Amino acid sequence: MKRVGDLQQLVERRLRELGDHRGPMPTRRAAARSQGKVSYETLRLLKIGQHSGAISSEVAEGLALALDVPLETVLEVAGQRIPLGPFVLPKRAETLTKAERAVVLSVVDAILGAAAADRTSSEPLRSVAKDAGRSGGTRVGARQADATARRVRKGHDPLR
């Protein structure tokens, strides 16, 4: 969910705080601090509450630079996910075939797609694997993934 009002408040507050005895920091000066990642017009529209609130990761980085706040603050206020860094699969995943890797990526895409949808409840995602708390899943889950990958390789189960 995009929180336009929260972004507007953040921009207005930080421009006031970064200003001096003459008043808030000018919007053009703040945009110049962003190293070209956020335009004057985007910053101006956010400041007056006329922006949609949908910002790219590059604009979020620019806002963080322009307003001298952590990137995480901008992402949180904008209602976006905060990246945790690279997601590295265990060493044993190197043996996956191209088709099996495609299945893994389709699961990741499904999770991200579901998270991007506007959720009305703040209910946390629940595990569907039997022993999902255990790192690496279960033997049953591994067999099911293997069977799915075989079906994909044979063309019986098209990739989504």
C-alpha positions in Angstrom: 0.0 0.0 0.0 1.4 3.4 -1.0 1.3 5.9 1.8 1.4 9.2 -0.1 0.6 11.3 3.0 3.5 9.7 4.9 5.9 10.5 2.1 4.6 14.0 1.9 5.1 14.5 5.7 8.7 13.0 5.5 9.7 15.3 2.6 8.2 18.4 4.3 9.7 17.6 7.7 13.2 16.9 6.4 13.2 20.0 4.1 12.3 22.1 7.2 15.0 20.4 9.3 17.7 20.8 6.6 16.8 24.4 6.1 18.2 27.4 8.0 17.0 30.6 9.5 15.7 31.7 6.1 13.3 28.7 5.9 13.2 25.1 4.6 15.8 23.8 2.2 14.7 24.6 -1.3 13.3 21.7 -3.3 15.7 22.3 -6.1 18.7 22.1 -3.7 17.4 18.9 -2.2 16.9 17.4 -5.7 20.5 18.3 -6.5 21.7 16.4 -3.5 20.2 13.2 -4.9 22.9 12.7 -7.5 20.4 12.7 -10.3 18.3 9.9 -8.8 15.2 12.0 -8.0 14.0 14.9 -10.1 13.0 18.3 -8.8 9.5 17.7 -10.2 9.1 14.3 -8.3 10.3 15.9 -5.1 8.0 18.9 -5.6 5.0 16.7 -6.2 5.8 14.6 -3.2 6.1 17.8 -1.1 2.7 19.1 -2.1 1.0 15.7 -1.9 0.2 15.4 -5.6 2.5 12.4 -6.3 1.0 8.9 -6.6 3.4 7.6 -4.0 4.6 4.8 -6.3 8.4 5.2 -6.3 11.1 3.0 -7.8 14.1 1.8 -5.9 16.3 4.4 -7.6 13.9 7.2 -6.6 13.9 5.8 -3.0 17.7 6.0 -3.0 17.5 9.6 -4.4 15.0 10.6 -1.7 17.3 9.1 1.0 20.2 11.2 -0.4 18.2 14.3 -0.9 16.6 14.2 2.6 19.6 12.8 4.4 17.7 9.8 5.9 18.5 6.1 5.7 17.1 4.3 2.7 15.2 2.0 5.0 13.3 4.9 6.3 12.2 6.0 2.9 11.2 2.4 1.9 9.2 1.9 5.2 7.4 5.2 4.8 6.6 4.4 1.2 5.2 1.0 2.3 7.8 -1.0 0.3 9.8 -4.0 1.3 13.3 -3.4 2.8 15.9 -5.6 0.9 17.7 -8.0 3.1 20.6 -8.4 0.7 21.4 -11.3 -1.6 19.5 -14.6 -1.1 22.0 -17.4 -1.4 20.8 -21.0 -1.8 22.6 -23.8 -0.1 25.6 -25.4 -1.8 23.5 -28.5 -2.6 21.3 -26.4 -4.9 24.1 -26.2 -7.4 23.1 -29.6 -8.7 19.6 -28.4 -9.8 18.9 -28.7 -13.5 17.7 -25.7 -15.5 14.1 -26.9 -15.3 14.4 -27.4 -11.5 15.9 -23.9 -11.1 13.0 -22.6 -13.1 10.6 -24.2 -10.6 12.5 -22.5 -7.7 12.3 -19.2 -9.5 8.6 -19.6 -10.2 8.0 -20.2 -6.4 10.0 -17.0 -5.6 8.0 -15.1 -8.2 4.7 -16.4 -6.7 5.8 -15.3 -3.2 6.8 -11.8 -4.4 3.6 -11.5 -6.5 1.5 -12.3 -3.5 3.4 -9.9 -1.3 3.0 -7.1 -3.9 -0.8 -7.6 -4.0 -2.6 -5.2 -1.7 -3.3 -7.3 1.4 -6.0 -6.2 3.7 -4.8 -8.3 6.6 -1.5 -8.2 8.3 -1.6 -12.0 8.7 1.9 -13.4 8.4 2.7 -15.9 5.7 2.3 -19.5 7.0 4.4 -22.4 6.1 2.9 -25.1 4.0 5.7 -27.6 4.3 5.3 -30.1 7.1 8.6 -29.2 8.9 9.1 -25.9 7.4 10.9 -24.5 10.5 13.8 -26.8 9.7 16.4 -25.5 7.3 16.2 -27.3 4.0 12.6 -28.5 4.2 11.7 -32.2 4.4 12.3 -35.3 2.5 8.7 -35.3 1.4 9.0 -31.8 0.2 12.2 -32.6 -1.7 10.4 -35.6 -3.4 7.5 -33.4 -4.4 9.8 -30.8 -5.8 11.7 -33.5 -7.7 8.5 -34.9 -9.1 7.4 -31.4 -10.2 10.7 -30.8 -11.8 10.4 -34.1 -13.7 7.0 -33.1 -15.0 8.3 -29.8 -16.1 11.2 -31.4 -17.9 8.8 -33.8 -19.7 6.5 -30.9 -20.7 3.6 -32.2 -18.6 3.5 -29.2 -16.3 4.2 -25.9 -18.1 6.2 -23.3 -16.3 4.1 -20.5 -14.9 
